[in-house]
Amino acid sequence: MHKAARWMTVVIVGMLSTSLAACSTGGSASNAPSASGARDNVTITFAQFGNSLDDASGLASDPIKKAIESAVGITLKYDTGAEGFEDRMSTELAAGTSPDIFPTWSVDKFQSWAKDGALLDLAKVVNADPTRYPVLAKIFASTQYQAYNKLYAGDPSVAYGIYSVSGLPHPSFAGVPVYNQAILDKVNGGAVPQTVDQFVTFTEAAAKSGVAGWWPRNDKLTNWSEIDSTIALPQGTSIAPPASNTFSGFVKTGDDQWKLTTTSDQSKAVVQQLAAMYKDNALDSGVGVKGDFDDAYANFGLSKIASVNFGFGYAGQFRDFWKTAWKEANPKTAKVTDLTQGVALQGSAGYPQIYQFSAPIGAFWVVPATVKNPERVVDLLEYIASEQGQTTIFQGVEGLTFNAGSDGQPSYIDGAWDKINKAYGTSDGRGQYVWFDYVFSTASMMTELQTKDWFEAVRNPVDHSSLWATDQDKELLQASQSVIDTFVDKVVVTLPDYYNQMVLDEKAAKIQAKLAEISNRYLAAFVGGQMDIETGWPKYVAEYQAAGAGDYETMVNQAVQTAKTLGG
């Protein structure tokens, strides 16, 4: 299974990353147990979503696991799963049988566990012996980290978890198509659409030529992000319902003022436009039925779809899509130039404005309050946070997975990491070791926590993937990034840091879920032609308002003002 699938949200956005001597030293001399075992060797269980533990021999021979065990003086036991993983963690935490370190993606769960006293206060352990935990002591002393502590637990001095931030070296965002260049040449003179009108014209021409014009990732019409960012936002509105993204469905109308536009007249016009595209197969007529990552990938590889959206605001996605959806379907003839990176489209409102938090939390890593060996568990977290620990996870062991380069950069040994990760049924193009690389960065990228401030390090993780990338990978990344660089600063708007302090209560979450259900039901019927837009839209608006849309808009704006007061 591809590593990205291990995280139930997190792209994520999306959804939010330096040489090891294989000896017994830890992140710092004061932290490391001696080779003679000055600290008792204990077993620590680390749990993570989605890996495989079927390969017993591969697990037993894993050199990175052995390096971590040696450095910290522990025995590691891994726990994993997919279906029901987080619910199982909740049950086991309540029963006192949970792993020693595990994640949750739920703010509500994290806050509830902290309030109920179910979680270990990591800061208390660290502050009792800060020379033993220098990196964690520095992290927990950070003003920004303490602000999150206050936000989630009401007290800046307690740390009930490690905040794994979904920061990336480059923004990742929706609303950017990629094109089959041969079809672009055939029906549009090879020109890449720059505006919504030009894009719609292109998709219509493609449909008339016998292929579907456009496939936006949509999770069978329960994820409107790509459709919304491509067609609606450039026209100054949003058809999306509030969902996991706080500002989904909102348009910024002033200084920290937001308006929910999902059922506005402008959104109605966009939905009419989409319905017309769908009827003509300019918007693939299989939307809502076909799957994104099987049917759509296959059809695109066979040149049955002219353009697609799959998160191509991030160059790594262009690389991955070319390799999986295109090269696998055309192994003997595929060229990088077969696909063309598109741009964010402009409409009546100009470029789409996509708002992002400066440090979005992707996961919370926690330790149960009942853990048998709290200091030893925190020893492990200290090592993972240290420069040496990050090196172990993202580079490995010198001479085994990499060699020191003359320019100071590691030279990776071909196939070494693949062999290690094969044991766990997963791999990735960003991180290397499939355990621990999400603890501080949900982006699965190296964080320089020992040498930099926590906030700076997690917002600007180090992407080492270019060091092990093939020439073809580099060509794909460059082809995409060079285009993205021409418009990204006009599209992505990073919100002020105090937006990180926004909290919506359980009532808001319930309204959010209702609004999403209503929108998914009506929008699918409108776009698919099962419901007349003119007669159905007033019913949609009425049901939306009755479900609390106005209250939700008020809650969001109040949460922004509260956050501004706390952290502005």
PyMOL commands that set and color helices and strands:
alter all, ss='L'
color gray80, all
select helices_A, chain A and resi 3-6+56-60+63-72+85-95+107-115+122-128+134-140+143-153+181-188+196-208+225-235+265-279+292-301+315-327+336-338+374-385+387-394+416-422+454-459+465-468+471-484+488-491+497-501+506-528+533-546+549-567
alter helices_A, ss='H'
color red, helices_A
select strands_A, chain A and resi 42-49+74-81+102-104+162-165+178-180+215-216+250-254+257-260+307-309+339-341+354-356+361-366+402-404+410-412+492-494
alter strands_A, ss='S'
color yellow, strands_A
deselect
rebuild
show_as cartoon
